[in-house]
């Protein structure tokens, strides 16, 4: 998720992690389905909100 939030394309993430590009795309789709988000920016906002809440000591 950190690489996705950093704006890395699936091809680069796959090369960095030593996995296939399709696997990265499947993981990305799974994250979006589990978080019920429709776009990458929406997923990013949710992830950043979670980090902020955790930094504030808030559990949701």
Secondary structure, 3 states (H helix, E strand, C coil): CHHHHCCCCHHHHHHHHCCCHHHHHHHHHHHHHHCCCCCHHHHHHHHHHHHHHHHCCCCC
